[in-house]
Amino acid sequence: MRLGFLGTGEITAAMVRGLQGQGHTILISPRNAQVAATLAAEVAGVTIAPNEQVVAGSDVIFLCLMARVAEDVLPSLPFRAGQSVISVMVDAPLARLRQLCFPANDIAITIPLPPIAKGGCPLPVYPACAALDALFGDRNLILPQASEQALNAHLGASALCSPILDQLLTATDWLAAHTGNPAAAEAYIAAMIRAYLPEIATQGDLAAALKKLSTEGGLNVTLRAAMAPAKDGLRRGLDGFHARLGLNDRNGERK
Ligand SMILES: NC(=O)c1ccc[n+]([C@@H]2O[C@H](COP(=O)([O-])OP(=O)(O)OC[C@H]3O[C@@H](n4cnc5c(N)ncnc54)[C@H](OP(=O)(O)O)[C@@H]3O)[C@@H](O)[C@H]2O)c1
């Protein structure tokens, strides 16, 4: 396939690495210059080209710009009907993308995460997108959504990784302070969490894993009780995304 990436930053680097070895022709835009040069040197089939050529020479175009930059850049680019456009941008709704990429009308939004470089990344998408399935479906978990609002809720939930990692680092520091070995402490915490997560969580797997860690009076239950206020904090933080992500509150009203 002929693929194009507008905006060559962190997420483009991860996606291009995740596509390597599949025989695609990949055009990437020249900014960021350093990331573009690294990708072109590292991944066979990758060529750096001006934004206009990225669009003119591709059948599938990934929008990996910051949304405010996309407002300036996209209207002058030679999109055409029949191209697939896949946006990964936060704060760029579908209705606006249709205007910015006209006359291209096969437009979808997905939410890749940096681990897509190696595969195993969840990819919620709206609307369903045949090109995304063909390119990433083999090695990742494509999750078609019923509405743009459902997709946007995944954007909010995707922010969970950062506070969780923050907590893992806090526990790592605590462990290392007692063992004197920070590297081994980090290895232990990371391996333990990885081991507890189901490969693909289906409904109830996470709850079942938690139930196994619920012995009355045990260390797990004791620590969970001490951290109970953090659950409210998490709910509040997620609810705080309602206005930005166009979500309804749990009573069905938009905040
Ligand atoms: N990183 C993630 O984990 C992640 C995950 C999901 C979605 N996203 C979304 O993906 C988008 C990109 O995020 P990112 O983390 O990859 O950001 P990033 O690393 O800052 O990449 C954005 C890229 O756009 C380039 N750019 C700026 N102006 C341009 C122009 N006129 N033409 C072409 N390229 C231009 C920047 O180049 P310069 O450095 O030269 O300015 C930069 O390389 C955002 O909308 C973000 O919300 C990111």
Ligand as a Chemical Component Dictionary entry (heavy atoms), coordinates in Angstrom:
data_LIG
# 
_chem_comp.id                   LIG 
_chem_comp.type                 NON-POLYMER 
_chem_comp.pdbx_formal_charge   0 
_chem_comp.three_letter_code    LIG 
# 
loop_
_chem_comp_atom.comp_id 
_chem_comp_atom.atom_id 
_chem_comp_atom.alt_atom_id 
_chem_comp_atom.type_symbol 
_chem_comp_atom.charge 
_chem_comp_atom.model_Cartn_x 
_chem_comp_atom.model_Cartn_y 
_chem_comp_atom.model_Cartn_z 
_chem_comp_atom.pdbx_ordinal 
LIG N1  N1  N 0  2.238  10.506 21.403 1  
LIG C1  C1  C 0  1.184  9.737  21.679 2  
LIG O1  O1  O 0  1.269  8.796  22.485 3  
LIG C2  C2  C 0  -0.129 9.965  20.968 4  
LIG C3  C3  C 0  -1.108 8.982  21.050 5  
LIG C4  C4  C 0  -2.333 9.160  20.373 6  
LIG C5  C5  C 0  -2.545 10.318 19.663 7  
LIG N2  N2  N 1  -1.583 11.288 19.621 8  
LIG C6  C6  C 0  -1.859 12.497 18.824 9  
LIG O2  O2  O 0  -0.977 12.479 17.715 10 
LIG C7  C7  C 0  -0.668 13.818 17.341 11 
LIG C8  C8  C 0  0.844  13.955 17.321 12 
LIG O3  O3  O 0  1.329  13.649 18.622 13 
LIG P1  P1  P 0  2.867  13.325 18.886 14 
LIG O4  O4  O 0  2.959  12.905 20.301 15 
LIG O5  O5  O -1 3.431  12.462 17.823 16 
LIG O6  O6  O 0  3.448  14.821 18.783 17 
LIG P2  P2  P 0  4.850  15.302 18.274 18 
LIG O7  O7  O 0  5.905  14.300 18.622 19 
LIG O8  O8  O 0  5.024  16.712 18.724 20 
LIG O9  O9  O 0  4.638  15.268 16.689 21 
LIG C9  C9  C 0  3.973  16.263 15.982 22 
LIG C10 C10 C 0  4.809  16.493 14.759 23 
LIG O10 O10 O 0  4.189  17.448 13.883 24 
LIG C11 C11 C 0  5.259  18.137 13.255 25 
LIG N3  N3  N 0  4.817  19.356 12.578 26 
LIG C12 C12 C 0  4.656  20.600 13.091 27 
LIG N4  N4  N 0  4.262  21.439 12.133 28 
LIG C13 C13 C 0  4.189  20.717 10.981 29 
LIG C14 C14 C 0  3.857  21.037 9.639  30 
LIG N5  N5  N 0  3.501  22.272 9.266  31 
LIG N6  N6  N 0  3.894  20.036 8.726  32 
LIG C15 C15 C 0  4.242  18.770 9.073  33 
LIG N7  N7  N 0  4.570  18.433 10.329 34 
LIG C16 C16 C 0  4.547  19.390 11.267 35 
LIG C17 C17 C 0  6.214  18.401 14.390 36 
LIG O11 O11 O 0  7.490  18.788 13.905 37 
LIG P3  P3  P 0  8.441  19.793 14.744 38 
LIG O12 O12 O 0  8.979  18.954 15.886 39 
LIG O13 O13 O 0  9.480  20.163 13.744 40 
LIG O14 O14 O 0  7.597  20.949 15.198 41 
LIG C18 C18 C 0  6.201  17.051 15.077 42 
LIG O15 O15 O 0  7.159  16.186 14.523 43 
LIG C19 C19 C 0  -1.348 14.737 18.351 44 
LIG O16 O16 O 0  -2.548 15.236 17.798 45 
LIG C20 C20 C 0  -1.615 13.817 19.529 46 
LIG O17 O17 O 0  -2.758 14.229 20.248 47 
LIG C21 C21 C 0  -0.376 11.129 20.239 48 
# 
loop_
_chem_comp_bond.comp_id 
_chem_comp_bond.atom_id_1 
_chem_comp_bond.atom_id_2 
_chem_comp_bond.value_order 
_chem_comp_bond.pdbx_ordinal 
LIG N1  C1  SING 1  
LIG C1  O1  DOUB 2  
LIG C1  C2  SING 3  
LIG C2  C3  SING 4  
LIG C2  C21 DOUB 5  
LIG C3  C4  DOUB 6  
LIG C4  C5  SING 7  
LIG C5  N2  DOUB 8  
LIG N2  C6  SING 9  
LIG N2  C21 SING 10 
LIG C6  O2  SING 11 
LIG C6  C20 SING 12 
LIG O2  C7  SING 13 
LIG C7  C8  SING 14 
LIG C7  C19 SING 15 
LIG C8  O3  SING 16 
LIG O3  P1  SING 17 
LIG P1  O4  DOUB 18 
LIG P1  O5  SING 19 
LIG P1  O6  SING 20 
LIG O6  P2  SING 21 
LIG P2  O7  DOUB 22 
LIG P2  O8  SING 23 
LIG P2  O9  SING 24 
LIG O9  C9  SING 25 
LIG C9  C10 SING 26 
LIG C10 O10 SING 27 
LIG C10 C18 SING 28 
LIG O10 C11 SING 29 
LIG C11 N3  SING 30 
LIG C11 C17 SING 31 
LIG N3  C12 SING 32 
LIG N3  C16 SING 33 
LIG C12 N4  DOUB 34 
LIG N4  C13 SING 35 
LIG C13 C14 SING 36 
LIG C13 C16 DOUB 37 
LIG C14 N5  SING 38 
LIG C14 N6  DOUB 39 
LIG N6  C15 SING 40 
LIG C15 N7  DOUB 41 
LIG N7  C16 SING 42 
LIG C17 O11 SING 43 
LIG C17 C18 SING 44 
LIG O11 P3  SING 45 
LIG P3  O12 DOUB 46 
LIG P3  O13 SING 47 
LIG P3  O14 SING 48 
LIG C18 O15 SING 49 
LIG C19 O16 SING 50 
LIG C19 C20 SING 51 
LIG C20 O17 SING 52 
# 
